[in-house]
């Protein structure tokens, strides 16, 4: 240290330790020079903070102390979270401070909607969807739910107390329909396939029979209040034509409503082996479960007569104006069809 006059092997300059943990060692000689030591730095950790010391304390690489903090809301001194549940958020409450609570809606704005919605979007009047009572949609806890399109049943197990316009599908007939309200209410059914039935041949008196090997078969389809049907009677051995007017049963009783005035009409044919096919008319009266069969009187087909028997086993007598002979024996056939109204 030449500037201070210390040119000998020792130095008489006064050097003392400073504050802040700085120390001085040595006597200032070449053999034992002064050594200035910086402060000793160490870090510690707590339950909420980890301190990390890096660097060597030089100008190029100074000491650096970083803190890794891992706090919960409860550890913050100005936050009280007593019993948090799913969906709570941190909110400030006057007089309490920061705490957990259900999210609060802000001031409602202008929500423009038509009459299919309700409410204004506030907590006291939430925005909702209006449901038509006649529809098949309900509002549940998880959202809108559409009721089943059809209630499955059979033709003998339809709902005993149906709701208005309730829809069903019958697993045995594969027909579908809905309940039409009224006094009384009625089921309106629609067939998706041809339904079969066994028509019955009757007369106003006597003991009619189609015979031991005769055949009676029929089919029909419903379309709401409309029924389309077809019936086929073929007489076999030991047939008996009965006595009186000839009739064939219908698959469904016709409507007897006063709004459907008068009879409805169908057509068909009458045939016996060796004879030509003879066209006939079918009369379906309101509420009458059996048809009345009418046939043409003459070759000109200008007059019709009520098909009737005066002798067991023979169709031969027209009521007016003449009495042609037309035997209906084994292998004779009557086939009819019509469309009529039903309840």
C-alpha positions in Angstrom: 0.0 0.0 0.0 2.5 2.6 -1.2 0.1 5.5 -1.1 -0.2 5.3 2.6 3.5 5.1 3.1 3.5 1.4 3.8 6.4 0.3 1.7 7.8 -2.1 4.2 6.7 -5.7 4.6 3.8 -4.6 7.0 1.1 -2.0 7.0 0.1 0.3 9.8 -3.2 1.4 8.2 -6.1 0.9 10.5 -8.7 -1.5 9.1 -11.8 -2.5 11.1 -14.8 -4.6 10.4 -18.0 -2.9 9.3 -21.6 -3.7 10.1 -23.8 -6.1 8.3 -21.6 -9.1 9.0 -18.5 -7.9 7.1 -15.3 -9.1 8.7 -11.5 -8.2 8.1 -8.7 -10.7 8.7 -4.9 -10.5 8.3 -2.3 -7.8 9.2 -1.8 -6.2 5.9 1.6 -7.8 5.2 2.6 -9.7 2.1 2.6 -12.8 4.1 -0.7 -12.1 5.9 -2.7 -9.6 3.8 -5.9 -8.1 4.8 -8.9 -10.2 3.8 -12.3 -8.6 3.8 -15.1 -11.3 4.2 -18.7 -10.6 3.2 -21.7 -11.6 5.3 -22.7 -15.3 5.5 -26.2 -15.8 4.0 -28.5 -18.8 4.5 -32.3 -19.3 4.0 -34.9 -21.3 5.8 -38.4 -22.7 4.9 -41.8 -22.5 6.5 -45.0 -24.5 6.1 -46.2 -22.0 3.5 -43.0 -20.7 1.9 -39.8 -22.3 0.5 -36.8 -19.9 0.1 -34.1 -20.6 -2.5 -30.6 -18.9 -2.5 -28.7 -18.7 -5.7 -25.6 -16.7 -6.9 -22.1 -16.3 -5.5 -22.3 -12.7 -4.1 -20.1 -11.1 -6.8 -21.0 -8.2 -9.0 -21.3 -10.6 -11.9 -23.3 -13.2 -9.9 -25.0 -11.5 -7.0 -27.0 -13.4 -4.4 -30.6 -14.0 -5.3 -33.3 -15.1 -2.9 -36.6 -16.4 -4.4 -39.7 -17.7 -2.5 -42.0 -20.5 -3.6 -45.4 -19.8 -1.8 -48.0 -22.5 -1.4 -51.0 -21.1 0.3 -54.7 -22.1 0.7 -57.5 -19.6 1.0 -57.7 -20.4 4.7 -54.1 -19.4 5.2 -54.8 -15.8 3.9 -55.5 -13.6 6.9 -58.3 -11.6 5.2 -60.2 -14.6 3.8 -62.6 -16.8 5.7 -63.7 -20.0 4.0 -65.8 -22.0 6.5 -67.6 -24.7 4.5 -66.9 -24.5 0.8 -68.9 -26.6 -1.6 -68.7 -27.3 -5.3 -69.5 -24.2 -7.4 -68.7 -21.6 -4.7 -66.6 -18.7 -5.7 -64.6 -16.1 -3.7 -66.7 -13.0 -3.1 -66.5 -9.9 -0.8 -69.2 -9.5 1.8 -69.5 -6.2 3.6 -68.8 -6.6 7.2 -67.3 -10.1 6.7 -64.6 -9.7 4.1 -63.6 -12.3 1.5 -65.5 -15.6 1.8 -67.0 -18.3 -0.3 -70.5 -18.0 -1.7 -72.8 -19.0 -4.6 -72.2 -16.8 -7.6 -74.6 -13.9 -7.6 -76.2 -12.5 -10.8 -75.5 -9.0 -11.7 -78.0 -6.4 -12.5 -80.3 -7.8 -15.2 -80.2 -6.3 -18.6 -82.8 -6.1 -21.3 -83.7 -9.6 -22.3 -85.9 -9.5 -25.4 -87.9 -12.7 -26.1 -91.3 -13.8 -27.4 -94.1 -15.4 -25.5 -92.4 -18.8 -25.5 -90.1 -17.7 -22.7 -90.6 -16.4 -19.2 -88.6 -14.5 -16.6 -86.1 -11.7 -16.8 -82.9 -13.6 -16.0 -82.5 -12.6 -12.4 -82.1 -14.9 -9.4 -85.7 -14.2 -8.4 -87.1 -14.6 -11.9 -84.9 -17.0 -13.9 -85.3 -17.2 -17.6 -87.4 -20.2 -18.5 -89.2 -21.9 -21.4 -93.0 -22.0 -21.5 -94.4 -25.5 -22.2 -97.7 -26.1 -23.9 -99.8 -28.5 -21.7 -101.0 -30.2 -24.9 -97.5 -31.1 -25.9 -95.2 -34.0 -25.0 -92.3 -32.1 -23.5 -91.7 -31.6 -19.8 -89.0 -29.7 -17.9 -87.0 -31.8 -15.5 -84.0 -31.3 -13.2 -81.6 -32.2 -16.0 -83.4 -30.3 -18.8 -86.2 -30.6 -21.3 -87.6 -34.1 -21.7 -89.8 -35.5 -24.5 -92.4 -38.0 -23.4 -92.5 -41.3 -25.2 -94.1 -40.9 -28.6 -96.3 -44.0 -28.1 -97.5 -46.0 -25.2 -97.2 -49.7 -26.0 -100.1 -51.9 -25.2 -102.3 -54.5 -26.8 -105.8 -54.2 -28.3 -107.2 -55.5 -25.0 -104.9 -53.5 -22.6 -105.3 -49.9 -23.8 -104.8 -47.3 -21.0 -108.0 -47.2 -18.8 -107.7 -43.5 -18.1 -106.0 -42.0 -21.2 -105.1 -38.3 -21.5 -106.4 -36.2 -24.3 -104.6 -37.1 -27.6 -102.5 -39.8 -25.9 -100.9 -42.0 -28.5 -100.7 -45.8 -28.4 -99.4 -48.6 -30.5 -100.8 -52.1 -30.2 -98.1 -54.8 -30.2 -100.6 -57.5 -31.3 -102.3 -55.7 -34.2 -99.4 -53.2 -35.0 -102.1 -50.5 -35.2 -101.5 -47.1 -33.8 -103.9 -44.4 -32.7 -104.7 -41.6 -30.3 -107.4 -40.8 -27.8 -109.9 -38.2 -29.1 -111.5 -36.3 -26.3 -115.3 -35.9 -26.3 -118.4 -37.2 -24.6 -117.6 -39.9 -24.7 -113.9 -39.9 -25.7 -112.9 -42.4 -28.4 -109.8 -44.1 -29.7 -109.0 -43.3 -33.3 -107.0 -46.2 -34.7 -104.9 -46.6 -37.9 -103.9 -50.0 -39.1 -100.4 -50.4 -40.5 -101.2 -53.9 -41.9 -104.3 -55.7 -43.1 -106.3 -57.2 -40.2 -108.2 -60.5 -40.6 -111.6 -61.4 -39.3 -114.1 -64.3 -39.9 -117.4 -63.0 -41.4 -120.6 -64.8 -40.4 -123.3 -65.6 -42.9 -126.8 -65.2 -41.4 -130.4 -65.0 -42.5 -133.4 -63.4 -40.8 -134.7 -66.9 -39.8 -133.9 -70.6 -40.4 -130.5 -72.3 -39.7 -128.1 -71.0 -42.2 -124.7 -72.7 -42.6 -121.9 -72.5 -45.1 -121.4 -76.2 -45.0 -118.8 -78.6 -43.6 -116.2 -77.6 -46.1 -117.3 -74.1 -46.7 -115.1 -71.0 -46.2 -115.6 -67.6 -44.6 -112.7 -65.1 -44.6 -112.4 -61.4 -44.4 -110.0 -58.5 -44.0 -110.1 -54.9 -43.0 -108.1 -51.8 -42.3 -109.0 -48.8 -40.1 -108.2 -45.2 -40.9 -109.5 -43.3 -38.0 -113.3 -43.1 -38.5 -113.1 -45.0 -41.8 -113.1 -48.8 -42.2 -112.3 -50.6 -45.5 -113.3 -54.2 -45.5 -113.7 -57.3 -47.7 -115.6 -60.5 -47.0 -115.7 -63.8 -48.9 -118.3 -66.6 -48.3 -117.9 -69.9 -50.2 -120.6 -72.5 -49.6 -119.6 -76.1 -49.3 -121.2 -79.5 -48.7 -124.3 -79.7 -46.5 -124.7 -75.9 -46.8 -128.0 -74.4 -45.6 -129.1 -71.1 -47.1 -131.4 -70.3 -44.2 -134.7 -68.4 -44.7 -135.2 -64.7 -45.1 -132.8 -61.9 -46.0 -129.2 -62.8 -46.3 -126.6 -60.9 -44.4 -122.8 -60.9 -43.7 -121.3 -59.6 -40.5 -118.9 -56.6 -40.5 -115.5 -56.5 -38.8 -116.5 -53.4 -36.8 -120.0 -52.1 -36.0 -120.8 -49.0 -38.2 -121.2 -45.6 -36.6 -124.6 -44.9 -35.3 -123.9 -41.2 -34.9 -126.7 -38.8 -35.9 -124.1 -36.9 -37.8 -123.8 -39.7 -40.3 -127.3 -39.9 -41.7 -128.5 -42.8 -43.9 -126.9 -46.0 -45.2 -123.6 -46.5 -46.8 -123.1 -48.7 -49.8 -120.6 -51.2 -51.2 -120.5 -53.8 -54.0 -119.6 -57.4 -54.7 -120.6 -60.4 -56.8 -122.7 -63.5 -56.5 -121.5 -66.7 -58.4 -122.6 -70.3 -58.8 -120.7 -72.8 -60.9 -122.2 -72.8 -64.4 -123.7 -69.3 -63.9 -122.3 -65.9 -64.8 -121.0 -63.6 -62.1 -123.9 -61.5 -60.8 -123.1 -58.0 -59.4 -124.6 -57.2 -56.1 -124.9 -54.2 -53.8 -124.2 -54.1 -50.1 -126.2 -51.9 -47.8 -124.6 -50.9 -44.4 -127.0 -49.2 -42.1 -126.0 -46.9 -39.2 -125.2 -48.9 -36.1 -126.1 -52.2 -37.9 -123.3 -54.8 -37.5 -124.5 -56.8 -40.5 -124.8 -55.9 -44.2 -128.0 -56.3 -46.3 -127.3 -57.7 -49.7 -129.2 -56.6 -52.7 -128.9 -58.2 -56.2 -130.0 -57.2 -59.7 -133.4 -58.5 -60.8 -133.1 -58.8 -64.5 -130.5 -59.2 -67.3 -130.9 -55.5 -68.0 -129.8 -54.8 -64.4 -132.3 -52.0 -64.1 -134.2 -53.4 -61.0 -132.7 -54.7 -57.8 -134.2 -57.0 -55.3 -133.4 -57.8 -51.7 -131.5 -61.2 -51.8 -133.8 -63.5 -49.8 -134.7 -67.2 -49.5 -138.2 -68.7 -49.3 -136.9 -72.3 -49.4 -134.1 -73.6 -47.2 -130.9 -74.0 -49.2 -132.0 -72.0 -52.2 -131.5 -68.4 -53.0 -134.3 -67.9 -55.5 -137.0 -65.5 -54.5 -136.8 -61.8 -55.0 -139.3 -59.7 -53.0 -140.3 -57.5 -55.9 -141.4 -57.4 -58.6 -140.6 -60.9 -59.9 -139.3 -64.1 -58.5 -136.3 -65.3 -60.6 -134.7 -68.7 -59.9 -131.1 -68.4 -58.7 -129.9 -71.5 -56.9 -127.1 -71.0 -54.3 -125.7 -74.5 -53.8 -122.3 -76.0 -52.9 -119.4 -74.1 -54.5 -121.5 -71.0 -54.6 -119.7 -67.8 -53.6 -120.6 -64.3 -52.3 -117.8 -61.7 -52.2 -118.4 -58.2 -51.0 -116.4 -55.1 -50.0 -117.1 -51.5 -48.9 -115.9 -48.5 -47.0 -118.0 -47.2 -44.1 -117.8 -44.9 -41.1 -117.1 -46.3 -37.6 -117.1 -44.7 -34.1 
